[in-house]
Amino acid sequence: MAELNGKVAFVTGGAQGIGKAIVQRLSADGFAVAVADLNIDTANEVAKAINDAGGKATGIKVDVSDRDNFFKAVGEAAEKLGGFDVLVNNAGLGPTTPIDTITPEQFDKVYHVNVAGDIWGIQAAHEQFKKSGKGGKIINATSQAGVVGNPNLALYSGTKFAVRGITQVAARDLAEENITVNAYAPGIVKTPMMFDIAHQVGQNAGKDDEWGMQTFAKDIALKRLSEPEDVAAAVSFLAGPDSNYITGQTIEVDGGMQFH
Ligand SMILES: NC(=O)c1ccc[n+]([C@@H]2O[C@H](COP(=O)([O-])OP(=O)(O)OC[C@H]3O[C@@H](n4cnc5c(N)ncnc54)[C@H](O)[C@@H]3O)[C@@H](O)[C@H]2O)c1
């Protein structure tokens, strides 16, 4: 385990999938990490494994769609870990929603987690950055489906396009305070969310899960699905000093699906 670098990173949705790989990677980079998740039991397990391996981590319960709760969780992490330097707005919901099936309830839920959650996170991090006066880094999860519309994902794609917009505006609004705001756009990553989407899309077409996965995976130039660690490596760059002159950008980590 690397020596601690004196910085604290807060990762939402850190209990599983891409978020778990991000907390593990940032811990290996030397960050003290807050594993922030709705599922506190799994978050605590991830934090314990990091502490057992000689890193520094704490599990924090958060519902990113609840503004007050997000502020409380960020304050708690800063207190426990002794500062606040990096926010990774990673938590997200990815339901499969053929266009005619979208309900008002689903719309509210998904936009509150994927879009409002990012805004509450930016506000809560900004409060901490103002206290420290040192600036900081905000890193948001979008998707290749937030760069180009994907089949059956009208609700999800819309939220992820919104995340790129919010990233660009926040980058401009916070730049003077030495705060950078960037986003990462994963492709087809082997996580519970993606297996669920592949299953649903396959079912909707009367086909199997593998067919559902290939609907999304067939255009990957590098010809393999993404591991969560592929994404965590890009987030490590965005969280570290080598990205200090980059802000407002979306890095696509998709094995070559979208080219811009
Ligand atoms: N898996 C992919 O292929 C893929 C592709 C592109 C983008 N993404 C994005 O990457 C991020 C992580 O995706 P994943 O595949 O690891 O997802 P996942 O569903 O496997 O894990 C998401 C985690 O977020 C937590 N979470 C859900 N709602 C929450 C809330 N309201 N508050 C706090 N935590 C909450 C869950 O408990 C879970 O631990 C998401 O934003 C997703 O949209 C994923």
The ligand as an SDF file (V2000), in Angstrom:
LIG
                    3D

 44 48  0  0  0  0  0  0  0  0999 V2000
  -21.3930   -0.4040  -15.8190 N   0  0  0  0  0  0  0  0  0  0  0  0
  -21.2640    0.2640  -16.9520 C   0  0  0  0  0  0  0  0  0  0  0  0
  -21.0740   -0.3320  -18.0220 O   0  0  0  0  0  0  0  0  0  0  0  0
  -21.3090    1.7790  -16.9600 C   0  0  0  0  0  0  0  0  0  0  0  0
  -21.1320    2.4190  -18.1820 C   0  0  0  0  0  0  0  0  0  0  0  0
  -21.1530    3.8010  -18.2370 C   0  0  0  0  0  0  0  0  0  0  0  0
  -21.3480    4.5340  -17.0760 C   0  0  0  0  0  0  0  0  0  0  0  0
  -21.5270    3.9090  -15.8930 N   0  0  0  0  0  0  0  0  0  0  0  0
  -21.7320    4.7570  -14.7100 C   0  0  0  0  0  0  0  0  0  0  0  0
  -20.7530    4.4700  -13.7240 O   0  0  0  0  0  0  0  0  0  0  0  0
  -21.3160    4.6410  -12.4150 C   0  0  0  0  0  0  0  0  0  0  0  0
  -21.1560    3.3430  -11.6140 C   0  0  0  0  0  0  0  0  0  0  0  0
  -21.7990    2.2900  -12.3190 O   0  0  0  0  0  0  0  0  0  0  0  0
  -21.7470    0.7640  -11.8650 P   0  0  0  0  0  0  0  0  0  0  0  0
  -21.9430   -0.0360  -13.0940 O   0  0  0  0  0  0  0  0  0  0  0  0
  -20.5740    0.5260  -10.9890 O   0  0  0  0  0  0  0  0  0  0  0  0
  -23.1230    0.7080  -11.0190 O   0  0  0  0  0  0  0  0  0  0  0  0
  -23.6360   -0.3830   -9.9480 P   0  0  0  0  0  0  0  0  0  0  0  0
  -25.1230   -0.3760  -10.0620 O   0  0  0  0  0  0  0  0  0  0  0  0
  -22.9250   -1.6730  -10.1050 O   0  0  0  0  0  0  0  0  0  0  0  0
  -23.2250    0.2890   -8.5470 O   0  0  0  0  0  0  0  0  0  0  0  0
  -23.8060    1.5120   -8.1580 C   0  0  0  0  0  0  0  0  0  0  0  0
  -23.5780    1.7550   -6.6900 C   0  0  0  0  0  0  0  0  0  0  0  0
  -24.2250    3.0060   -6.3780 O   0  0  0  0  0  0  0  0  0  0  0  0
  -24.9870    2.8470   -5.1880 C   0  0  0  0  0  0  0  0  0  0  0  0
  -26.1400    3.7520   -5.2080 N   0  0  0  0  0  0  0  0  0  0  0  0
  -27.2690    3.6430   -5.9550 C   0  0  0  0  0  0  0  0  0  0  0  0
  -28.1040    4.6530   -5.6700 N   0  0  0  0  0  0  0  0  0  0  0  0
  -27.5020    5.4130   -4.7260 C   0  0  0  0  0  0  0  0  0  0  0  0
  -27.8780    6.5870   -4.0300 C   0  0  0  0  0  0  0  0  0  0  0  0
  -29.0650    7.1680   -4.2140 N   0  0  0  0  0  0  0  0  0  0  0  0
  -26.9920    7.1050   -3.1370 N   0  0  0  0  0  0  0  0  0  0  0  0
  -25.8180    6.5070   -2.9180 C   0  0  0  0  0  0  0  0  0  0  0  0
  -25.4050    5.3890   -3.5330 N   0  0  0  0  0  0  0  0  0  0  0  0
  -26.2440    4.8580   -4.4280 C   0  0  0  0  0  0  0  0  0  0  0  0
  -25.4130    1.3840   -5.1790 C   0  0  0  0  0  0  0  0  0  0  0  0
  -25.7400    0.9430   -3.8570 O   0  0  0  0  0  0  0  0  0  0  0  0
  -24.1830    0.7010   -5.7650 C   0  0  0  0  0  0  0  0  0  0  0  0
  -23.2620    0.3540   -4.7550 O   0  0  0  0  0  0  0  0  0  0  0  0
  -22.7850    5.0200  -12.6320 C   0  0  0  0  0  0  0  0  0  0  0  0
  -22.9270    6.4270  -12.5870 O   0  0  0  0  0  0  0  0  0  0  0  0
  -23.0700    4.5230  -14.0270 C   0  0  0  0  0  0  0  0  0  0  0  0
  -24.1110    5.2200  -14.6430 O   0  0  0  0  0  0  0  0  0  0  0  0
  -21.5130    2.5380  -15.8110 C   0  0  0  0  0  0  0  0  0  0  0  0
  1  2  1  0
  2  3  2  0
  2  4  1  0
  4  5  1  0
  4 44  2  0
  5  6  2  0
  6  7  1  0
  7  8  2  0
  8  9  1  0
  8 44  1  0
  9 10  1  0
  9 42  1  0
 10 11  1  0
 11 12  1  0
 11 40  1  0
 12 13  1  0
 13 14  1  0
 14 15  2  0
 14 16  1  0
 14 17  1  0
 17 18  1  0
 18 19  2  0
 18 20  1  0
 18 21  1  0
 21 22  1  0
 22 23  1  0
 23 24  1  0
 23 38  1  0
 24 25  1  0
 25 26  1  0
 25 36  1  0
 26 27  1  0
 26 35  1  0
 27 28  2  0
 28 29  1  0
 29 30  1  0
 29 35  2  0
 30 31  1  0
 30 32  2  0
 32 33  1  0
 33 34  2  0
 34 35  1  0
 36 37  1  0
 36 38  1  0
 38 39  1  0
 40 41  1  0
 40 42  1  0
 42 43  1  0
M  CHG  2   8   1  16  -1
M  END
$$$$
